[in-house]
Amino acid sequence: MNDTIQVNLFGSLGKERVQYSELPSPLTLDTPTPLADVLERLEISVNRVQLVMVNHRAVKGNATIHPGDRVALFPREYPIFVDWNSYRL
């Protein structure tokens, strides 16, 4: 079983979290974990994130991240499609 997730940080999030600047960056995750806990491990405030995509699909803030997932985090300043407005954190 794959015990990592692949994290992609875009815009200012990638610039601030230098250890995750290489895309995608692995993060060990042994069990399904709430998105809020993943953000905490990455030391990223939920207030800094506008949109989260898991496995290429927009998710809501109460999403659970599973080992093997691909996670993309987009900061507040990043433009998003209007279709994703209901997915803003």
C-alpha distances in whole Angstrom, upper triangle without the diagonal:
4,6,9,12,14,18,21,24,27,31,32,29,28,31,31,27,28,25,23,25,23,22,19,18,15,14,12,11,9,11,13,16,19,20,23,21,19,22,24,21,22,26,27,29,29,32,31,29,30,28,24,22,18,17,21,22,24,23,26,26,24,21,17,15,11,8,8,12,15,18,21,24,28,30,34,36,34,35,33,34,36,34,31,34,33,29,31,30
4,6,8,11,14,17,21,24,27,29,25,24,27,27,24,24,21,19,22,20,18,15,14,11,11,9,9,8,10,12,14,18,18,21,19,16,20,21,18,19,23,24,26,26,29,28,26,27,25,21,19,16,15,18,20,22,21,24,24,23,19,16,13,10,6,5,9,12,14,18,21,24,27,30,32,30,32,30,31,34,32,29,32,31,27,29,27
4,7,10,13,17,19,23,26,27,23,22,26,25,21,22,19,17,20,19,18,15,13,10,8,6,5,5,8,10,12,15,16,18,16,14,17,18,15,16,20,21,24,24,27,26,24,26,24,20,19,16,15,19,21,22,21,23,22,21,18,15,11,9,5,6,10,12,14,17,20,23,26,29,31,29,31,30,32,34,32,29,31,30,26,27,26
4,7,9,13,16,19,23,23,20,19,22,22,18,19,16,14,17,15,14,11,10,6,5,4,5,7,10,11,12,15,14,17,15,12,15,16,13,14,17,18,21,21,25,23,21,23,21,17,16,13,13,17,18,20,19,21,20,20,17,14,10,9,5,6,8,9,11,14,16,20,22,26,28,26,28,27,29,31,29,26,29,28,24,25,24
4,6,10,13,16,20,21,17,16,20,20,16,17,15,12,15,14,12,9,8,6,5,6,6,9,11,11,11,13,12,15,13,10,13,15,12,12,16,16,19,18,22,20,18,20,17,14,13,10,10,13,15,16,16,18,17,17,14,12,8,7,6,5,5,6,7,10,13,16,19,22,24,22,24,23,25,27,26,23,25,24,21,21,20
4,7,10,13,17,18,15,14,17,18,15,15,13,10,12,11,8,5,5,5,6,9,10,13,14,14,14,15,14,16,15,12,13,16,14,12,16,16,19,18,21,19,17,19,16,13,12,10,10,12,14,15,16,18,18,19,16,14,11,11,9,7,6,5,6,8,11,14,17,21,22,20,22,21,23,26,24,22,24,24,20,21,20
4,6,10,13,14,11,10,14,14,11,13,11,8,10,9,7,5,5,6,7,10,11,15,16,15,14,15,12,14,14,10,11,13,12,10,13,12,15,15,18,16,14,15,13,11,10,9,11,12,14,14,15,17,16,18,15,14,11,12,11,11,9,6,5,6,8,11,14,17,19,17,19,19,21,24,23,20,22,22,18,18,17
4,6,10,12,9,8,12,13,11,12,11,8,8,8,6,5,7,9,10,14,15,19,20,18,17,17,14,16,16,13,12,15,14,11,14,13,16,15,17,15,12,14,12,10,10,10,11,11,13,14,15,17,17,19,17,17,14,15,15,14,11,8,6,5,6,9,11,15,16,14,16,16,18,21,21,18,20,21,18,17,17
4,7,8,6,5,8,9,8,10,11,7,7,9,8,8,9,12,12,16,17,21,21,20,18,18,14,15,16,13,11,14,14,10,12,10,13,13,15,11,10,12,11,10,11,12,14,14,15,14,15,17,16,19,17,18,15,18,18,17,14,11,8,6,5,7,8,12,13,11,14,15,18,21,21,18,19,21,17,16,15
4,6,6,5,8,10,10,12,13,10,9,11,9,10,12,15,16,20,21,24,25,23,21,20,17,18,19,16,14,17,17,13,15,12,14,14,15,11,10,11,10,11,11,14,15,14,16,15,16,18,17,21,19,20,18,21,21,20,17,14,11,8,6,5,7,10,10,8,11,12,15,18,19,17,18,20,17,15,16
4,5,6,7,9,11,12,14,12,10,13,12,14,15,18,19,23,24,28,28,26,24,23,19,20,21,18,16,18,19,15,16,13,15,15,15,11,10,11,12,13,15,17,19,17,19,17,19,20,19,23,22,23,21,24,24,23,21,17,15,11,9,7,6,9,8,7,10,12,16,19,20,18,19,21,18,16,16
4,5,5,6,9,10,13,12,10,14,14,16,16,19,19,23,24,28,28,27,24,23,19,19,20,18,15,17,17,14,14,11,13,14,13,9,10,12,13,14,17,19,21,20,21,19,20,21,20,23,22,24,22,25,25,25,22,19,16,13,10,9,7,9,8,9,13,15,19,21,23,20,20,22,20,17,17
4,5,5,6,9,11,9,9,12,12,13,13,16,16,19,20,24,24,23,21,19,16,16,17,14,11,13,14,10,10,8,10,11,12,8,8,11,12,12,14,17,19,18,19,17,18,19,17,20,19,20,19,21,22,22,19,16,13,11,8,7,6,9,10,10,14,15,19,21,22,19,20,21,18,16,15
4,5,5,7,9,7,5,9,9,11,11,14,14,18,20,24,25,24,22,21,18,18,18,15,13,15,15,11,12,10,13,15,15,12,12,14,14,14,15,17,19,18,20,19,20,21,20,22,21,22,19,22,21,21,19,16,13,11,9,9,9,13,13,12,16,17,20,23,24,21,22,24,21,19,18
4,6,6,9,9,7,10,12,14,13,17,17,21,23,27,28,27,25,24,21,20,21,18,16,17,17,13,13,12,15,17,16,13,14,16,17,17,19,21,22,22,23,22,23,24,22,25,25,25,23,25,25,24,22,19,17,14,12,12,11,14,13,13,17,19,23,25,27,24,24,26,23,21,20
4,6,9,9,9,12,14,15,14,17,17,20,22,25,27,26,23,22,19,18,19,16,14,14,14,11,10,9,12,14,14,11,13,16,17,17,19,21,23,23,24,23,23,23,21,24,24,24,22,25,24,24,22,20,17,15,13,13,11,14,14,15,18,20,24,26,28,24,25,26,23,21,19
4,6,6,6,10,12,13,11,13,13,16,18,22,23,23,20,20,17,17,16,14,12,13,12,8,8,8,12,14,15,12,13,16,17,16,18,19,21,21,23,22,22,22,20,23,22,22,20,22,21,21,20,17,15,14,12,13,12,15,16,16,20,21,25,27,28,25,25,27,23,21,20
4,5,5,8,11,12,11,13,14,17,20,23,25,25,23,23,20,20,20,17,15,16,14,11,12,12,16,18,19,16,17,20,20,19,20,21,23,23,25,24,25,26,24,26,25,25,22,24,23,22,21,19,17,16,14,15,15,18,18,18,22,23,27,30,30,27,28,30,26,24,23
4,6,8,10,11,8,10,11,14,17,20,22,23,21,22,19,19,18,15,14,15,12,10,11,13,16,19,20,18,18,21,21,19,20,20,22,22,25,24,24,25,24,25,24,23,20,21,20,20,19,17,16,15,15,17,17,20,21,21,24,25,28,31,31,28,29,30,27,25,24
4,6,7,8,5,8,9,13,15,19,21,21,19,20,17,18,17,13,13,14,12,9,11,12,15,17,19,16,15,18,18,16,17,17,18,19,21,21,21,22,21,23,21,20,17,19,17,17,16,14,12,12,11,14,14,18,19,18,21,22,25,28,28,25,26,27,24,22,21
4,6,8,7,11,13,16,19,22,24,24,22,23,20,20,20,17,15,17,15,12,14,14,17,19,20,17,16,18,18,17,17,18,19,19,21,21,22,24,23,25,23,23,20,22,20,19,18,15,14,12,12,13,14,18,18,17,20,21,24,27,28,25,26,28,24,23,22
4,6,6,9,12,16,18,22,24,24,23,23,21,22,21,18,17,19,17,14,17,17,20,21,23,20,19,21,20,18,18,18,18,18,21,22,23,25,24,26,24,24,20,21,19,18,17,14,14,13,14,15,17,20,20,19,22,22,25,28,28,26,28,29,26,25,24
3,5,9,12,15,17,21,22,22,21,22,19,21,21,17,17,19,17,14,17,17,20,20,22,19,17,19,17,15,15,15,15,15,18,19,20,22,22,24,22,21,18,19,17,15,14,11,11,10,12,13,16,19,19,17,19,20,22,25,25,23,25,26,23,22,22
4,7,10,13,15,18,20,19,19,20,17,19,19,15,16,18,16,14,17,16,20,20,22,19,17,19,17,14,13,13,12,13,16,17,18,21,21,23,20,19,16,16,15,12,11,8,9,9,11,14,16,20,21,18,20,20,22,26,25,22,25,26,22,22,22
4,7,10,13,16,18,18,17,19,16,18,17,13,14,16,13,11,15,15,18,19,22,19,17,20,18,15,15,14,14,16,18,19,20,22,21,22,20,19,15,15,14,12,12,10,10,10,12,15,17,21,22,20,22,22,25,28,27,24,26,27,23,23,22
4,7,9,12,15,15,15,17,16,17,16,12,14,15,12,11,15,16,19,20,23,21,19,21,19,16,16,14,14,16,19,20,20,22,21,22,19,17,13,13,11,10,10,9,10,12,14,17,19,23,24,23,25,25,27,30,29,26,28,28,24,24,23
4,6,10,12,13,12,14,13,15,12,9,11,12,9,9,13,14,17,18,21,19,18,21,19,16,16,14,15,17,19,20,19,20,19,19,17,15,11,11,9,10,10,10,10,12,14,17,19,22,24,23,26,25,27,30,29,26,27,27,23,23,21
4,6,9,11,11,14,14,15,13,10,13,14,10,11,15,16,19,20,23,22,21,23,22,18,18,16,16,19,21,22,20,22,20,20,18,15,11,10,8,9,11,12,13,15,17,20,22,26,28,26,29,28,30,32,31,28,30,29,25,25,23
4,6,7,8,11,12,13,11,9,12,13,10,12,15,16,19,19,23,22,20,23,21,17,17,14,15,19,19,20,18,19,18,17,15,12,9,7,5,8,10,12,12,15,17,20,22,25,28,27,29,28,29,31,30,26,28,27,23,24,22
4,7,8,12,14,16,13,12,15,16,13,15,18,20,22,22,26,25,24,26,24,20,20,17,18,21,22,22,21,22,20,19,16,13,10,8,6,10,12,14,15,19,20,24,26,29,31,30,32,31,32,34,32,29,31,29,26,27,25
4,6,10,12,14,12,11,15,15,14,16,19,20,22,21,25,25,23,25,23,19,19,16,17,20,20,21,18,19,18,16,14,10,9,6,6,10,11,15,15,19,20,24,26,28,31,30,32,30,31,33,31,27,29,27,24,25,23
4,7,9,12,10,10,14,15,14,16,18,19,20,19,22,23,20,22,20,16,16,13,14,18,17,18,15,16,15,12,10,6,6,4,6,10,10,13,13,17,18,21,23,26,29,27,29,27,28,29,27,24,26,24,20,22,20
4,6,8,7,7,10,11,11,13,15,15,16,15,19,20,18,19,18,14,15,13,15,18,17,17,14,14,12,10,9,5,5,6,9,12,11,13,12,15,16,19,21,23,26,25,27,25,27,28,26,23,24,22,19,20,17
4,5,5,7,9,10,11,13,14,14,14,12,16,17,15,17,15,13,14,12,15,18,16,15,12,11,9,7,6,4,6,9,12,14,13,14,12,15,14,17,19,20,24,23,25,23,25,25,24,20,21,19,16,16,14
4,5,5,6,9,10,11,12,11,11,9,13,14,11,13,12,9,11,10,13,15,14,13,10,9,7,7,6,6,6,10,12,14,12,12,10,12,11,14,15,17,20,19,21,20,21,22,21,17,18,17,13,13,11
4,5,5,6,9,10,10,9,9,7,11,12,11,13,13,11,14,14,17,19,17,15,12,11,7,8,8,9,10,13,15,17,15,16,13,14,12,15,15,16,20,20,22,21,23,24,23,19,19,18,15,14,11
4,5,5,6,9,10,10,10,10,14,15,14,16,16,14,16,15,18,20,19,18,15,14,11,10,10,9,9,12,14,16,15,16,13,15,14,17,17,19,22,22,25,24,26,27,26,22,23,21,18,18,14
4,5,5,6,9,9,10,10,14,14,12,15,14,11,13,12,15,17,17,16,14,14,11,11,10,9,8,10,11,13,12,12,10,12,11,14,15,18,21,20,23,22,24,26,25,21,22,21,17,17,14
4,5,5,6,5,7,7,10,10,9,12,12,10,13,13,16,18,18,16,14,13,11,12,12,12,11,14,15,16,14,14,11,11,9,12,12,15,18,17,20,20,23,24,24,20,20,20,16,15,12
4,5,5,6,7,8,12,12,12,15,16,14,17,17,20,21,21,19,17,16,13,14,14,14,13,16,16,19,17,17,14,15,13,15,15,17,20,21,23,23,26,27,27,23,23,23,19,18,15
4,5,8,10,12,15,14,14,18,18,15,17,17,19,21,22,20,19,18,16,16,15,14,13,14,15,17,16,16,13,15,14,16,17,19,22,22,25,25,28,29,29,25,26,25,22,20,17
4,5,9,11,13,12,12,15,15,14,16,16,18,20,20,19,18,18,15,17,16,15,13,15,15,17,15,14,12,12,11,14,14,17,19,19,22,22,25,27,27,23,24,24,20,19,16
4,7,9,12,11,12,15,16,15,18,18,21,22,23,21,20,19,16,18,18,17,16,19,19,20,19,18,15,15,13,15,14,16,18,19,22,23,26,28,28,24,24,24,21,19,16
4,6,8,7,8,12,13,12,15,17,20,20,20,18,17,16,14,16,16,16,16,19,19,20,18,17,14,13,10,11,10,12,15,16,19,19,23,24,25,21,21,21,18,16,13
4,5,5,7,11,13,13,16,18,21,22,21,18,17,15,12,15,16,17,17,20,21,23,20,19,16,15,11,12,10,11,14,16,19,19,22,23,24,20,19,19,17,14,11
4,5,5,8,10,10,14,16,19,19,18,15,14,12,9,11,13,15,15,19,21,22,19,18,14,14,10,11,10,10,14,15,17,17,20,20,21,17,16,16,13,11,7
4,6,8,11,12,16,18,22,21,20,17,16,14,11,14,16,18,19,22,24,25,22,21,17,16,12,11,9,8,11,13,16,16,19,19,20,17,15,16,14,10,8
4,7,10,11,15,17,21,20,19,16,16,15,13,16,17,19,18,22,24,24,21,19,15,13,10,9,6,6,9,11,14,14,18,19,20,17,16,17,14,11,9
4,6,7,11,14,17,16,15,13,12,11,10,13,14,16,16,19,21,21,18,16,12,10,7,6,4,6,9,9,12,12,15,16,17,13,13,14,11,8,7
4,7,10,14,17,15,14,11,11,10,10,14,14,17,17,20,23,23,19,17,13,11,8,6,5,5,8,8,9,9,12,12,13,10,9,11,8,5,5
4,7,10,13,12,10,7,8,8,9,12,12,15,14,18,20,20,16,14,11,8,6,5,7,8,10,9,10,8,10,12,12,8,9,10,7,5,6
4,7,10,9,8,6,6,7,8,11,9,11,11,14,16,16,12,10,7,6,5,6,9,11,14,12,13,11,13,14,14,10,12,12,8,8,8
4,6,6,5,4,6,9,10,12,10,12,10,13,15,14,10,8,6,5,7,8,12,14,16,13,14,12,13,15,13,10,13,13,9,11,11
4,5,5,6,7,10,11,12,9,9,8,9,11,10,7,6,5,6,9,12,15,17,20,17,18,15,16,18,16,13,16,15,12,14,14
4,6,8,10,13,15,16,12,12,10,10,11,9,6,5,6,8,12,14,18,20,22,19,19,17,17,20,17,15,18,18,15,17,17
4,7,9,13,15,17,14,15,13,14,15,13,10,8,8,8,11,13,16,19,20,17,16,14,14,16,14,13,16,16,13,15,17
4,6,10,13,14,11,13,12,14,16,15,11,10,9,9,12,13,16,18,20,17,16,13,13,14,12,10,13,13,10,13,14
4,7,10,12,10,12,12,15,17,17,13,12,10,9,10,11,14,15,17,14,14,11,11,12,10,7,10,9,6,9,11
4,7,8,6,9,10,13,16,16,12,12,10,10,11,12,15,15,18,16,16,13,14,14,12,9,11,9,6,9,9
4,6,6,9,11,15,18,19,15,15,13,13,12,13,15,15,18,17,17,14,15,15,13,10,10,8,5,7,7
4,6,9,11,15,18,19,16,16,13,13,12,13,14,14,18,17,18,16,17,17,16,13,12,10,8,8,6
4,7,10,13,17,18,15,16,14,15,14,16,17,18,21,21,22,19,20,20,19,15,15,13,10,11,9
4,6,10,13,15,12,13,11,13,13,15,17,18,22,20,21,19,20,20,18,15,16,14,11,12,11
4,6,10,12,10,12,11,14,14,17,19,21,24,23,24,22,23,24,21,18,20,17,14,16,14
4,7,9,7,9,8,11,13,16,18,21,24,22,24,21,23,24,22,19,21,19,16,17,15
4,6,6,9,10,14,15,19,22,24,27,25,26,24,25,27,25,22,24,22,19,20,19
4,6,9,11,14,17,20,23,26,28,26,28,26,27,29,27,24,27,25,22,23,22
4,7,10,13,16,20,23,26,28,25,27,25,26,28,26,24,26,25,22,23,23
4,6,10,13,16,19,22,24,22,23,21,22,25,23,20,22,22,18,20,19
4,7,10,13,17,20,22,19,20,19,20,22,21,18,21,21,17,18,18
4,7,10,13,16,18,16,18,16,18,20,19,16,18,18,14,15,15
4,7,10,13,15,12,14,13,15,18,17,14,16,17,13,13,13
4,7,10,12,10,12,12,15,17,17,13,15,16,12,11,11
4,7,8,6,9,9,12,14,15,12,13,15,12,10,10
4,6,5,9,10,14,16,17,14,14,16,13,10,10
4,6,8,9,13,14,16,13,12,14,13,9,9
4,6,9,13,14,17,15,14,17,15,12,13
4,6,10,12,15,12,13,16,14,11,13
4,7,9,12,10,11,14,13,11,14
4,6,8,7,8,11,10,9,12
4,5,6,7,11,10,11,14
4,5,5,9,10,10,14
4,6,7,9,10,14
4,5,5,7,10
4,5,5,9
4,6,9
4,6
4
